[in-house]
Amino acid sequence: MADMVLEDLVIETTETTGAGTYDLGGPVEPYRGIVAAIGDGKQAPFLVTDGVGGMEALMGTVTDAAPDTLSRDIILWSTNAGAAVSWGTGIKHVRLYWPAYLHAARYRDVRTLAANKAVAMADQGVLYLLDAAAADRAFTLPAGSGLPPGFTAACMKIGSGNKVEVKTTGGDTLNGIAPISNVVWTLRQTYEQIDVAWDGSGWKLIGQVVPHITPTQGFASAFYA
């Protein structure tokens, strides 16, 4: 799992064609280059545009090389029906881009994980993107008895197919509803998200993101605290 970082004023060019890894062509003045801004091996969300209507938003990992490269780890949305754009010739611009549905101000970090996640005290303020492409995943909340009131946890399902089950420990409830086989919520749609907080007696739903039918239609978000 690559570390995810964000920086301002970062735009590079690329003349990559097709739907493979991007070769980066250097920063657009007066902006900074990607490797210089966030470092080698870092993952971040990017927006690629060609200036004539083609767009692709993705999670990608940058590599310091000759030339620097940007992998297409996850396509978030695109003008190619949500799939990777097969670019033609010409200059494209690659910029760091924070999708609205990730609500950057709410989280101190965003981490991608292709595995189950058992939430710990150190995960306060972290949004986990659980990749369910290969299998169902579980996002297990800690026992509330050991938590301070106000502790928050957040999870988004990424990867098509399968599901992410949100589970509690020790019979803890969510919005007063008891778990069934420890499960209190199920994320079934790609990019569906849930945010919860411990209020001292149970878990409360404080935020939710539900995608529309297709990646190009956007997202419906609601945050309650």
C-alpha positions in Angstrom: 0.0 0.0 0.0 1.5 3.3 -1.1 1.3 6.3 1.3 -1.2 8.9 0.1 -0.2 12.6 0.2 -1.6 15.8 -1.2 0.1 19.1 -2.2 -1.0 22.3 -3.8 0.0 23.8 -7.2 1.1 20.6 -8.9 0.6 20.2 -12.7 2.6 18.3 -15.2 2.3 17.4 -18.9 2.1 14.0 -20.5 2.1 12.9 -24.1 1.2 9.3 -23.3 -1.1 7.6 -25.7 -3.2 4.6 -25.1 -4.5 3.4 -21.7 -1.3 2.4 -19.9 1.0 4.0 -17.4 1.6 7.7 -17.9 5.1 9.0 -18.7 5.4 12.5 -17.2 6.8 15.3 -19.2 7.7 17.9 -16.5 5.9 20.7 -14.7 3.9 23.5 -16.3 5.4 26.8 -15.2 5.0 28.1 -12.6 3.6 24.9 -11.0 5.6 22.1 -9.4 6.3 18.6 -10.7 4.6 15.6 -9.0 7.8 13.8 -7.8 9.2 17.1 -6.5 6.0 17.8 -4.6 5.0 14.5 -3.1 8.0 12.2 -3.5 8.8 8.9 -5.1 6.4 5.9 -4.5 3.5 8.1 -3.2 -0.1 7.6 -4.1 -2.6 10.4 -4.7 -5.7 11.2 -6.6 -5.1 12.9 -10.0 -7.1 14.5 -12.8 -5.9 14.2 -16.4 -7.4 16.4 -19.1 -6.7 16.9 -22.8 -8.3 20.3 -23.2 -10.9 19.0 -25.8 -13.3 17.2 -23.5 -11.4 14.1 -22.4 -11.0 13.6 -18.6 -9.9 10.9 -16.3 -9.8 11.0 -12.5 -7.7 8.3 -10.9 -5.7 7.1 -7.9 -2.2 6.7 -9.1 1.3 6.0 -7.8 4.2 8.2 -9.0 7.7 6.7 -9.6 10.9 8.7 -9.8 12.5 7.5 -13.1 13.6 8.7 -16.5 11.0 9.8 -17.3 8.9 9.9 -14.1 5.8 7.7 -14.4 2.3 7.6 -12.9 0.5 4.3 -12.7 -3.3 4.1 -13.1 -4.1 2.2 -9.8 -7.8 2.9 -9.7 -10.0 4.8 -12.2 -12.4 6.9 -10.2 -14.4 8.3 -13.1 -13.8 9.2 -16.7 -15.3 10.4 -20.0 -14.8 6.8 -21.2 -17.8 5.5 -19.3 -15.7 5.2 -16.1 -12.9 3.2 -17.7 -9.3 4.2 -18.4 -9.2 6.7 -21.3 -7.2 5.5 -24.3 -5.6 8.8 -25.2 -4.7 9.9 -28.7 -1.7 12.1 -29.5 -1.2 15.5 -28.0 -0.4 17.1 -24.7 -2.4 16.3 -21.7 -2.2 17.9 -18.2 -1.9 15.9 -15.0 -2.8 17.6 -11.8 -3.3 16.6 -8.2 -7.0 16.5 -7.6 -9.1 15.9 -4.5 -12.5 14.3 -5.4 -15.3 16.1 -3.6 -16.7 12.8 -2.2 -13.6 12.2 -0.1 -14.2 15.4 1.9 -10.5 16.1 2.6 -11.1 18.4 5.6 -12.7 15.5 7.6 -9.7 13.2 7.5 -6.0 13.4 8.6 -5.1 10.5 6.2 -6.5 8.3 3.5 -5.3 4.7 3.2 -6.0 2.1 0.5 -6.1 -1.6 1.7 -6.9 -4.8 -0.2 -7.6 -6.7 2.9 -9.9 -6.8 6.0 -9.4 -3.9 8.5 -9.7 -4.1 12.2 -9.9 -0.5 13.4 -7.5 0.6 16.2 -7.1 3.7 18.3 -4.4 4.9 16.0 -6.9 5.0 13.1 -8.8 7.9 14.5 -9.4 10.4 11.7 -8.3 8.0 8.9 -10.5 7.2 5.9 -9.9 3.6 4.7 -10.5 2.7 1.1 -11.1 -1.1 1.2 -10.6 -2.8 -2.2 -13.2 -5.5 -2.6 -12.4 -6.4 -6.2 -10.9 -9.8 -5.3 -13.1 -10.7 -2.3 -15.5 -9.5 0.4 -13.9 -7.3 3.0 -14.7 -6.6 6.7 -14.3 -3.3 8.4 -14.4 -4.1 12.1 -14.9 -1.4 14.7 -13.2 -1.7 18.1 -15.1 -2.3 21.3 -16.6 1.0 22.4 -15.8 0.3 26.1 -12.2 1.2 25.4 -12.9 4.3 23.4 -13.3 8.0 24.2 -16.6 9.6 23.2 -16.2 11.2 19.8 -13.9 8.6 18.3 -14.5 8.4 14.6 -14.0 5.8 11.9 -14.6 5.9 8.1 -14.6 3.4 5.3 -15.2 3.5 1.6 -15.7 0.5 -0.7 -13.6 0.6 -3.9 -13.1 -2.1 -6.5 -16.1 -3.6 -8.4 -17.9 -6.6 -7.2 -18.2 -8.1 -3.7 -19.0 -6.1 -0.6 -17.6 -4.5 2.6 -19.3 -5.5 5.8 -19.0 -3.0 8.7 -18.9 -4.9 12.0 -19.0 -4.0 15.6 -17.3 -5.8 18.6 -19.0 -7.1 21.7 -22.5 -6.4 20.5 -22.1 -2.6 20.1 -25.0 -1.1 18.3 -25.2 1.4 15.4 -27.9 4.0 15.7 -29.4 1.8 18.4 -29.7 -1.2 16.1 -28.1 -4.4 17.3 -25.7 -6.2 14.9 -26.5 -9.5 13.1 -23.5 -11.8 13.2 -21.6 -8.7 14.2 -22.6 -6.9 11.0 -24.3 -3.4 11.3 -23.9 -2.1 7.8 -23.0 -3.4 4.3 -21.3 -1.3 1.6 -22.3 -2.8 -1.8 -21.7 0.0 -4.4 -18.3 1.0 -5.5 -17.3 4.3 -3.8 -20.1 3.9 -1.2 -18.9 5.2 2.2 -19.9 5.3 5.8 -18.6 7.5 8.7 -19.4 6.6 12.3 -18.6 8.0 15.8 -18.7 6.4 19.2 -20.9 8.5 21.5 -20.2 6.7 24.8 -23.0 4.2 24.6 -23.1 3.1 20.9 -22.0 3.9 17.4 -23.7 6.7 15.5 -23.9 7.3 11.7 -22.4 10.7 11.1 -21.8 10.6 7.4 -22.7 8.7 4.2 -21.7 8.8 0.6 -23.8 6.9 -2.0 -22.7 6.9 -5.7 -25.2 7.3 -8.5 -25.6 4.6 -11.2 -22.6 5.5 -13.3 -19.2 7.0 -12.3 -19.9 10.1 -14.5 -23.1 11.0 -12.6 -21.4 12.0 -9.4 -22.1 11.3 -5.7 -24.8 12.1 -3.1 -23.2 13.0 0.2 -24.7 13.6 3.6 -22.7 14.4 6.8 -24.5 14.9 10.1 -21.8 16.1 12.4 
